[in-house]
Amino acid sequence: MVYRFIADAMLGKLAKWLRIMGCDVEYFSSISDRELVERAHSSGRIILTRDTLLIRRRKAKNNHFFIHSDRYKEQVKQVVKHFSIDPYAKILTRCILCNEPLINIDKEEIKDKAPIYVYETQNTFETCPSCGRLYWQATHRDKMVRQLEAMLAG
């Protein structure tokens, strides 16, 4: 099953790591509870929250998942376990900043956008169609995978 989430303002690191795993997660660092609940309701997203007042709102009562820990690593484990998310199935397929699915881009199109070394050593590039951020396979990807593995271990 493919879940669509919206994370409250307290869960920025959780939203980032879920996006790294390829999950569709809306996140706004500054959003009112009312607006968050309305966005979730109108877009069919599950609210991820640590806010006990927010979950008492009528439109949030049956559409939220309460996050217990204030530590993001525990939060990631809780969400992955509860929703049975395969953390590696869609890893690094979404923009970490704006949540859009990444698209492949021809190497020649990014010649002036990528650092020279990256352009010369990499063959595959992806970009965010919304913000234009450029992504490529490199050591940072391996580092994120290792961090995720460590986070989910045990």
One Martini backbone bead per residue (centre of mass of N, CA, C, O) as a GRO file, in nm:
protein
  154
    1MET     BB    1   0.098   0.035   0.020
    2VAL     BB    2   0.031   0.379  -0.038
    3TYR     BB    3   0.137   0.651   0.141
    4ARG     BB    4   0.012   0.968   0.264
    5PHE     BB    5   0.166   1.249   0.413
    6ILE     BB    6   0.157   1.472   0.709
    7ALA     BB    7   0.371   1.685   0.888
    8ASP     BB    8   0.440   1.836   1.150
    9ALA     BB    9   0.651   2.088   1.271
   10MET     BB   10   0.803   1.866   1.471
   11LEU     BB   11   0.881   1.661   1.194
   12GLY     BB   12   1.130   1.721   0.997
   13LYS     BB   13   1.321   1.470   1.013
   14LEU     BB   14   1.113   1.261   0.945
   15ALA     BB   15   1.036   1.371   0.669
   16LYS     BB   16   1.315   1.344   0.543
   17TRP     BB   17   1.348   1.031   0.582
   18LEU     BB   18   1.095   0.952   0.425
   19ARG     BB   19   1.191   1.078   0.160
   20ILE     BB   20   1.443   0.907   0.129
   21MET     BB   21   1.244   0.646   0.109
   22GLY     BB   22   0.998   0.770  -0.090
   23CYS     BB   23   0.796   0.926   0.063
   24ASP     BB   24   0.491   1.098   0.086
   25VAL     BB   25   0.573   1.424   0.236
   26GLU     BB   26   0.436   1.672   0.389
   27TYR     BB   27   0.605   1.993   0.479
   28PHE     BB   28   0.585   2.252   0.736
   29SER     BB   29   0.747   2.464   0.954
   30SER     BB   30   0.480   2.661   0.917
   31ILE     BB   31   0.175   2.548   1.064
   32SER     BB   32  -0.133   2.520   1.130
   33ASP     BB   33  -0.351   2.304   1.252
   34ARG     BB   34  -0.586   2.373   1.069
   35GLU     BB   35  -0.432   2.355   0.798
   36LEU     BB   36  -0.328   2.067   0.827
   37VAL     BB   37  -0.605   1.928   0.850
   38GLU     BB   38  -0.718   2.033   0.582
   39ARG     BB   39  -0.502   1.916   0.396
   40ALA     BB   40  -0.544   1.624   0.475
   41HIS     BB   41  -0.845   1.606   0.403
   42SER     BB   42  -0.824   1.709   0.094
   43SER     BB   43  -0.564   1.489   0.023
   44GLY     BB   44  -0.546   1.212   0.187
   45ARG     BB   45  -0.375   1.245   0.448
   46ILE     BB   46  -0.162   1.147   0.698
   47ILE     BB   47  -0.113   1.234   1.021
   48LEU     BB   48   0.187   1.344   1.167
   49THR     BB   49   0.218   1.344   1.534
   50ARG     BB   50   0.275   1.512   1.877
   51ASP     BB   51  -0.009   1.653   1.904
   52THR     BB   52  -0.270   1.635   2.132
   53LEU     BB   53  -0.456   1.864   2.021
   54LEU     BB   54  -0.479   1.790   1.722
   55ILE     BB   55  -0.622   1.498   1.766
   56ARG     BB   56  -0.902   1.644   1.867
   57ARG     BB   57  -0.982   1.706   1.605
   58ARG     BB   58  -1.227   1.609   1.406
   59LYS     BB   59  -1.049   1.563   1.129
   60ALA     BB   60  -0.814   1.393   1.304
   61LYS     BB   61  -0.917   1.146   1.468
   62ASN     BB   62  -0.915   0.933   1.193
   63ASN     BB   63  -0.621   1.091   1.074
   64HIS     BB   64  -0.380   0.959   1.260
   65PHE     BB   65  -0.032   0.948   1.383
   66PHE     BB   66   0.126   0.886   1.677
   67ILE     BB   67   0.421   1.018   1.805
   68HIS     BB   68   0.624   0.933   2.077
   69SER     BB   69   0.893   1.042   2.003
   70ASP     BB   70   1.164   1.296   2.004
   71ARG     BB   71   1.327   1.096   1.826
   72TYR     BB   72   1.386   1.046   1.498
   73LYS     BB   73   1.478   0.748   1.494
   74GLU     BB   74   1.225   0.641   1.640
   75GLN     BB   75   1.019   0.754   1.442
   76VAL     BB   76   1.105   0.594   1.198
   77LYS     BB   77   1.059   0.315   1.319
   78GLN     BB   78   0.758   0.349   1.381
   79VAL     BB   79   0.656   0.402   1.090
   80VAL     BB   80   0.775   0.158   0.944
   81LYS     BB   81   0.633  -0.053   1.117
   82HIS     BB   82   0.330   0.032   1.106
   83PHE     BB   83   0.336   0.062   0.765
   84SER     BB   84   0.526  -0.138   0.623
   85ILE     BB   85   0.798  -0.014   0.521
   86ASP     BB   86   1.017  -0.011   0.256
   87PRO     BB   87   1.316   0.164   0.283
   88TYR     BB   88   1.444   0.062  -0.025
   89ALA     BB   89   1.244   0.064  -0.273
   90LYS     BB   90   1.249   0.419  -0.294
   91ILE     BB   91   1.519   0.529  -0.268
   92LEU     BB   92   1.587   0.832  -0.379
   93THR     BB   93   1.295   0.955  -0.547
   94ARG     BB   94   1.294   1.225  -0.380
   95CYS     BB   95   1.273   1.530  -0.276
   96ILE     BB   96   1.390   1.653   0.022
   97LEU     BB   97   1.261   1.946   0.006
   98CYS     BB   98   0.963   1.904  -0.188
   99ASN     BB   99   0.863   1.587  -0.263
  100GLU     BB  100   0.927   1.532  -0.546
  101PRO     BB  101   0.962   1.348  -0.803
  102LEU     BB  102   1.212   1.229  -0.975
  103ILE     BB  103   1.402   1.303  -1.274
  104ASN     BB  104   1.549   1.238  -1.547
  105ILE     BB  105   1.865   1.364  -1.684
  106ASP     BB  106   2.058   1.482  -1.908
  107LYS     BB  107   2.386   1.543  -1.894
  108GLU     BB  108   2.398   1.792  -2.090
  109GLU     BB  109   2.186   1.972  -1.923
  110ILE     BB  110   2.409   1.992  -1.656
  111LYS     BB  111   2.691   2.107  -1.717
  112ASP     BB  112   2.644   2.404  -1.562
  113LYS     BB  113   2.535   2.276  -1.270
  114ALA     BB  114   2.765   2.095  -1.216
  115PRO     BB  115   3.026   1.990  -1.091
  116ILE     BB  116   3.295   1.901  -1.260
  117TYR     BB  117   3.362   1.632  -1.121
  118VAL     BB  118   3.077   1.518  -1.136
  119TYR     BB  119   3.042   1.531  -1.441
  120GLU     BB  120   3.301   1.345  -1.503
  121THR     BB  121   3.205   1.087  -1.293
  122GLN     BB  122   2.908   1.099  -1.391
  123ASN     BB  123   2.599   0.964  -1.564
  124THR     BB  124   2.367   1.003  -1.348
  125PHE     BB  125   2.069   1.209  -1.340
  126GLU     BB  126   1.865   1.411  -1.124
  127THR     BB  127   1.554   1.599  -1.086
  128CYS     BB  128   1.360   1.860  -0.977
  129PRO     BB  129   1.067   1.997  -1.112
  130SER     BB  130   1.042   2.229  -0.894
  131CYS     BB  131   1.349   2.329  -0.777
  132GLY     BB  132   1.611   2.191  -0.948
  133ARG     BB  133   1.749   1.990  -0.803
  134LEU     BB  134   2.044   1.795  -0.792
  135TYR     BB  135   2.112   1.443  -0.864
  136TRP     BB  136   2.346   1.179  -0.749
  137GLN     BB  137   2.568   0.927  -0.743
  138ALA     BB  138   2.722   0.880  -0.421
  139THR     BB  139   2.853   0.881  -0.108
  140HIS     BB  140   2.597   1.005   0.026
  141ARG     BB  141   2.415   0.766  -0.030
  142ASP     BB  142   2.568   0.555   0.137
  143LYS     BB  143   2.544   0.710   0.402
  144MET     BB  144   2.233   0.705   0.419
  145VAL     BB  145   2.201   0.401   0.420
  146ARG     BB  146   2.365   0.351   0.677
  147GLN     BB  147   2.192   0.527   0.862
  148LEU     BB  148   1.931   0.371   0.818
  149GLU     BB  149   2.027   0.095   0.912
  150ALA     BB  150   2.098   0.190   1.200
  151MET     BB  151   1.817   0.299   1.277
  152LEU     BB  152   1.663   0.005   1.216
  153ALA     BB  153   1.818  -0.135   1.410
  154GLY     BB  154   1.676  -0.326   1.665
   0.00000   0.00000   0.00000
